[in-house]
Amino acid sequence: MPHTDIPGTGAASAPRLRWWTELPLILLVYGFYTAGRLVARGDVSGAVDNGLSILRIEKALYLNAEHPLNRLFTREPWIGVPADFWYASLHYLVTPVILVWLFRSRTVRYRAARTWLMTSTLIGLVGFTLLPTCPPRLLDASHGFVDTMAQYSSYGWWGGAASAPRGMGEMTNQYAAMPSLHVGWALWCGVMLWRHGGTRLAKAAGVAYPLITTIVVMGTANHYFLDAVAGAAVMGVGLLLAPAVTRTSDRVRARFVPAVAPVPAASSAAGSSIVSAGCQTSAGERIPRQRESRLGAGAEPGASPKDAGDGAPAAAR
């Protein structure tokens, strides 16, 4: 008999997820993400020193792509303005859309993807706390960077202080640059589109989205190249840890959430057919031309079982 996956058994035994339990969980993790960016401000002078150290390392390794990209974005508004919109919006739009798409497609796939994303995000918060970093746009002008968000603020909803809406720039931690979760989340989205998109267009978007995001975060002077590398590394660590997080979650659930009792199977007398003494078919399975052990609809009382069949002698059947 060919093998078929049975929901609730084997590898497919993951708990069934509901949107009314998933939404609070996602909002909780996002709340930690936002709070972590607000709380882990660190020392401003230390953040500036960290930013300059990253810049020096990049120059020593000939990785300094931020300056030419930033000059291009500053000089060409037709590039800089869309890039600012890309940075200020897609990070918060594309990721939830892909989460919802995965949730509606297949629970097991969604659960693994969601756990990967959340684990990596929490690791990123550790990075914000331990290594506050001044982004290129907040360095002294002598270092050659221009804040394109401030330059083109009249085109969007953001103010000159940050990508947050006007008047709310001071409520964000502008030194939470290392690692770049803009790049990390975009990489996660790209992997999901590549693996599960199913079309060439989806796969092309899966490649283009993280690459363009990496260019945007550098061209707008919001991140260094090494911030982007760190964002990808955080996603890699989160991917490795996600299975352990899932197993731990399952153990906690099994310990504290009462299991649902299985529905009792129908009695063997009512749910199986007797072939001969001590031999039964599987529940619900019937052999052609076989009658139940009970009296058939047309059998006369007192007739023997072999005569309660189709009227033919037992030897002929």
N, C-alpha and C positions, 0 to 999 in steps of 0.2 A: 504494500500500500504506500503511495507517495507521501512523503512527510509534508505536513502543513503546520505553519505556526499557529499556535492556539493562544489567544490573548489571555494573559494572566498566568502562563506557565513558562518554565524554562527561562530563556534569555528575554522573553517578552513579558516577564513578570513585574516590570516596573510599575509603581503605583499610577493609577489613572489620574491625570492632572486636569484641573478645572481652572477656568480663567479667573474665577473669583478667589482662588487661592494663589495663583501665579501673579496676578497684578499687584497685590500687596507685597509679595516677596521682591518683585522687581523694583517697586517704588522704595522699599526699604534699602536695598542695595544702592539705588541711585541717591537716596538720602544720605547714606554713608559717604558716597562719592562726593556729593556737594558739600557736606559738612566737613569732610576731610580737607577739601580745597580751601574752606574758610578758616578752619582752625589751625592747620599746619602752615602758618605763615612764616615762621622762622625769623631769623635775624636778616634784615635787609642788606646790611653790608656783607654778611656771609653769603647771601644769595647772589649778590653781584660778583663776589669773588669766585663762586662756583661757575657762574656764567662765563666769566673771563677765562677761567681755567679750561673750560670746554672749548672755547674759541681758540685758545693757544694750542690745545691738542689737535684740533682739526687743521689748523694751519701747518703744524708740524707734519701731519700725515697727508697734506694736500687734499683735504676733504672739504674745504671751505666753499660750499656751493651757495651759502646764504647770501653773500654780498652780490654776486651777479644777478641772482634771481630777484632779490629785493630791489636792485636798481631797475630791473626790467619792469617789475610791478609798479614801481613808483613813477616811472617815465611813461608808461602806457596805461591810461585809465581803462581801456577796453579789456585789458587783462587784469588789472588790479581790482577793479570794482567787482566783477564776477568772482574773483578769488576770495574777496572779503565775504561775499554772500555765501560762498561755499564753506568757508571756515566757520561762519557764525551760525549756520543753519543745518547743514547736512549731518553733522555729528549727532544732532539730537533728533533727526527725522529718519534717516535711513536705517539706523540700528533698530529702533522700535518696530519699523515696518517689517524688517526681515525676521525679527522675533515673532511677530504676529503670524507672518507667513509660515514659518516653521511650526508654530503651535497648531495651525490649522491643517498642516499636511500630515504630520506623523508625530506622535507623542514621544517615542523613544529618541528619534532624531532631535527633536526640540529640547528634550531634557539634557542631553549631552552637550548640545550647543550652548544652552543657557548656563549650564554649570561652568563651562569653559570661560564664557564671557564674564560671569560674576567673579569667578576665582581670580582671573587676570586683573579685573578692576580693583579688587581689594589689595592685590599685590602692588598695583600702581599707587594706591594711597600710601603704602609704606614708603615708596620712593619719594613721594611728595614730602613726607614727614622727615625722612632722614637726609634728603638732599634738596632743600629749597634752592631753586635756580632762577636767576634773573633771565628772562627771555631777551633775545637780541633787541627788540623794539624798545626795551626799557633801559638799555645801556646808554651811557653818555653819547651825545651826537658825534663826538670825536671818533667813535668806533665805526662810523659810516653806515648805520642802519636808520631807516625811516619807518615809522609805525604807519602802515598803510590803512589800518583801521581808523586811526585818527585823521589821516589825510583825506580819506573818502567817507568820513562819518556822515556827511550831508546826504549821501546816497542811500543810507540804510537806517535801521532802527537803533544801531549801537552808537555809543558816545565815543569820545576821544580817549577814555581811560581803558576800555577793554571791549570785548565782543558782547558784553552784557548790554541789555537795553539802557538807554540814556538815564542817567541818575542812579544807576545800580552798579556802576563800575567799581566803586570802592567796597562793594559787598562781596567781591570775588577775590580769591587768592591769585594774584597775578604772577606769583613766583612758583606756582605748581606747574613747572614746565618739564621736569625730568621724572619719569619718562613721558613721552607724548602719547596720551591715550586717544587723541584724535587719530593718530596713525594706527595705534593698537586696535581700536574699534573698527577702523576702516579695513584693516587686514582681516579681522574676524568676518566682517561682512563680505569681503572678497572671497574668502574660503567657502563661506556658505553658498554664495552665488555659483562658484565654480563647481562645487560638489553636488549641489542639489538643484541648480537652475534648470538643467535639462535642455537648454537651447544654446546655440552659439552666441546669441546676443547676451544671454545671462552670463556665460563664461567670459565674454569680452568685457562686460561690466565688472565682473569679479576681478579681472586683472587691472582695469583702468582706474577703478575707484580708489584703491589704496595707493597706487602710484601717483595719481593726480593730487590726492590729499597730502602726500609727502611733499610734493612740490609746493603746494599751497601753503603749508605751515612754515616752510622756509622762506618762500617769497614774500609772505606777509610779515616776516620777522617775528613770528610767534614762537618758533622753535629752532633749535640747532639741528644739524643733521644727526648728531649723536643722540639727541632726544628721540628722533624717529627710530634710530636703531634700538634704543632702549625700549621704546614702545613695542617693537616687534619681538624683542627678547622677552619682555613681560608676558606677551601672549604665548610665546613658546613654553615658558615655565608654567603658565596657567593650564595649557593643554596637557602637560605632563602630570600636573597635580589633580586635574579634574576627575579622573577615575577614582582616586582615593577619596576625594570629597564626596563623590556619589555613593561610594560604599559606606562611608561614615554616616551620611544622611540616611541611608537605608537602615543601618543598625539603630540609629536614634529613633527612627520612625517605628521600627519593629519593637523597640523597648518601651516607648511611651504612648504609641497609638495602638489601641486595641484592634486586633485582627478581626475581620468580618467572618463570622462562621459560615462555612460552605453550606449550600442548599442541599438537604438530604436527597439522595438518589431515590428514585421510585423503587418499590419493593421488587425483588427478583421475580415473584410470582406474577406480578402485573406487567413487568417491563421486559421479560425475556420469554423466548419460545423454547419449549422442550422438544428436543430431537429424539433422545432416548434417555434411559435412566442414567442420571449423573452427567449428562452432556448437554450444554446449553450454548446457544448462539450469543453474540454480543447483544447488549440492550438495544432493542429497536430493530434488529436485523432479522429477516425472515428468509427461510429457504423456499424456493418456488413450490407451489402446490401443497405447502405445509399448513396444517391446521393447529390452532391452539389446543392445549391439553383439556381446556374446558369443552363442554358440549358445543358443537357447531350449531349454527342458527337453524339448520334443517335436520339435525340428528334427533332420533327418537330416544326417549328416556329408556335406559337399560341397555342401549346398544353398546358394544365394545368399542374401544378407541379405534381399532383398525377398520371398523365398519362405519365410522363416523366421518369418513373422508369423502371422496367424490363418487362413491358408489361402486367403484371397481374393486375386485378382489385384491387382497394385499399382495398376492404373488404377482399380479399384473401391474402394480404400481411401482 
